[in-house]
Structures are given as structure tokens and as C-alpha cells.
């Protein structure tokens, strides 16, 4: 996969003024001057938008990753209610205003491909925002001083807009752009490759279609038609890489924090037990653990990986002390690790799920067709390739290579869960299937022993609260839309 390392440029947007940059601002870390909006180019705005988009995804995962038991807080703690305020700030302060400016400039110059990229980024940002909070400001979100009390659009309306934005982007990227404007290295994902952005638009559309499949608003066949135009290899992965000068935030918050005695997170038993043979015992004698597990976790050179029970106060599922912690030089926890939005492997697991359902599958049915099974196995292969491990023995083991006649939804979702480690999309998957242990083998709600929030014990969190800053600024509209954190969002009802 081509790596485009990020040079972290802080371009904080306001209504009419932005932090400006020198002509070759990618060679420096901090700008020395300011510039008005009209003095900035589209390429000056797009890199900070991409950076904020990816940092927003991580902000959501800091809470949702605990909810889905990718990790626990230090010593096994289960997270309580969240407002994911970092995501809100990224979307509403740093992303949407800048993208509105990019679209204005693209319209003035006829830069249709840059306009399409802006639409894709808007869709990704309002997508994770509505999946986090349900109803959100959008149609009035960028009115600035003309309207400081933006109304909230319903999630149903937001989803209509997501598909409109992605369909528009697909149309623009499928046609020629003769404007002469290019993003080049300021495009931190694809380096200005419009063909890759086109496949990204289809891949994101398939993801959001999948969200509505169980609600009956999108058919499995519609998802399959979209996904076939999506990513074709790991070279298409939507990933932003860091470097030694601008270090990965997971490395900072997990490895540096732990090494300096500050609070960090530990690896949850749900993830470890899905990978170490506890939930899916290996059968061939050649595999002891999923080869991806050592890229996520370390176990202090003990014989077994033992994850932390969520809310269990530091114990593993067998009652002994847990030992799985974030790996010091892991795939996501190295200095130059990427943040990832969506990958080729996820697209294949989307295809596998849709094909399984199109064949009449249910949460408990057994057996499917060749399309579902091939996508399932291809997804695992793509995941192994992305993580750079040899998955030959793993994929040949009877616990994984179950055959078409024995394929169940839980096989597909287990592999998607493992592959999407530290991706907030897993929180959507858990809610779509009502946190079912038929679909997510072994899943149990957080224990009462070490939970940060006792108000909703015995209930799964299903959304974020609106941030206090928005409550203070826009109280009437927030209160009109606020629900309890255990209330399903619209597509989850």
C-alpha cells in the first residue's frame, strides 16, 4: 500500500479567517502567518480537513472501542456515558466550515474532482456524527453568525444526504475534470488519485447502505451492486500515516502514556478470546493464536494471551490475572502507524454479509452460497495481507475454513470485528445486531465490578450524549433531540 505520511498542519478554521501557510507549508510543522479565506487555495484547506476527519474517527473510537470491548481502561475498567466531544469539535469546527470553503472554490474554478472529494469527506463526517448522536445539525450547521442556534436534522434526513453526496461524487469522479487543479501531496490519503477516490465513494456508500439493510430500507442486492464498484485491493485502503516527527496518537496515548506512568488502556477479553482459540478452538494443530493478535497485543512473555474482562477489575475470563496490553510496536501503536477509515477487507466482509443475507441467511442460520463464502475467505486474506502476516495455516484451519455448508453470520462478523480493530464502525455493527452473542460469539455486557457509570448497568450504550458545549450554546435544540444513551438511534429502532 502506498503510504502518504502526514505533516501535521494546524489550520484552525473560523468564520472568515483561517490559519494560513507558506507556499511550501508541507515542509514545516507550524504556520508563521495568517491569511484570509480568499488567499487560501483548495490544497491549503484539504490536508487539515483530512487530518481532522481521521482524528475525529479516533476520538469516537476512544469511547466506542471500550463499548465494543476492543479495549478496557487501565486494569479492566468499562467506560460509562460519553459525549465524544472531540469528534464534535473536529466535525463542526474544523471539517464542515473548511469543506464549505473548498466547495465554493471548486465551483469558482470548475474543479469537479476536488468538489467530489469534498463531498466524500462531508459524507464520512456527517455519517459518523449521526451514527454517534442520531439527530445532528447539518443544514444550518455552517450558517455562522447569521444563525447561532442551528436546528437538528433527523438521522433519516442525514442518511438521505449521505447517499446524495456520495452519488454526486461518483458522478463527478466518473467524468473528466479539465480544470487543471490538482491536490497532489496535500491529499494525505490518495495523493490526488481520482480513481481511488471513486472507489472510496462506492465503498463508503456500501457501508452506509449496510447500516439500513436490517431496517428493510436497503436490500442485500443493492449493497452487492454497490460493493462491486468499491475497493479492489489494499492499495485502495483509506489510511493516513504518521511519521517520527508527527507521531501516531494511539502510540502517544497508549505506549508513551504507559511508559511514563500515565493512564492508558488494556486489551479486552472479547477481542483476545476471539483470536486465541477460546471462542473458536483451532482444529488442525498448526495454529495456536490468530497471527494478527501479536500485532495488537503483548502479554509480558507469559504462555497465554489473557484479555481483560470489561468491568472485571483486572481479571481474565478464567478468573486469573489478565495480561494483554497494547503492543509497544504494534500495527496501530507505532510512531508511524496509520489511522484508517475503511479498507478493502472491510468491503469484502460487507459483501460477505450482504450475500449471506441475500441467500436467506439469518443471525442463527447455517450455510450459504459461493459468493458469500468467497468474500468471507477473501476478506480474511486481504486482512492478513494488510497486517503483513502469514495467514496460510490460520485460513486452512477448520475453525476458519468451515465451508459453504457451515458458514454462519458469526463467522463473518468475527473476522470483520478482528480486522476492524480500533475502528468505530464496529460500534455500528454491534448495534445493528442488538449486541447479539449469536452474531458476536462470547459477547457479554460489561461487569458491574469496575464500571465507570452505574446508572445504566445491565444495558448496552447505543449512542453518545450531545457535548456540554453544545448544550450551553444551543440549549433549546439540544434538549429537543437529547435521548438517553441507551436509546437506539433511528436506524437501530
Secondary structure by P-SEA (a helix, b strand, c coil): cccccccccccccccccccccccccccccccccccccccccccccaaaaaaaaaaaaaaaaccccccccccccccccccccccaaaaaaaaccccaaaaaaaaaaaaaacaaaaaaaaaaaaaaaaaaaaaaccccccccccccccccbbbbbcaaaaaaaaaaaaaaaaaaaacccccccccccccccccccaaaaaaaaaaaaaaaaaaacccccccaaaaaaaaaaccccccccbbbbbccccccccccccaaaaaacccbbbbcaaaaaacccccccccccccccccccccccccccccbbbbbcccccccccccccccccccccccccccbbbbbcccaaaaaaaaaaaaaaaaccccccccccaaaaaaaaaaaaaaaaaacccccccccccccccccccccaaaaaaaaaaaacccaaaaaaaaaaccccccccccccccccccccccccccccccccccaaaaaaccaaaaaccccccccccccc
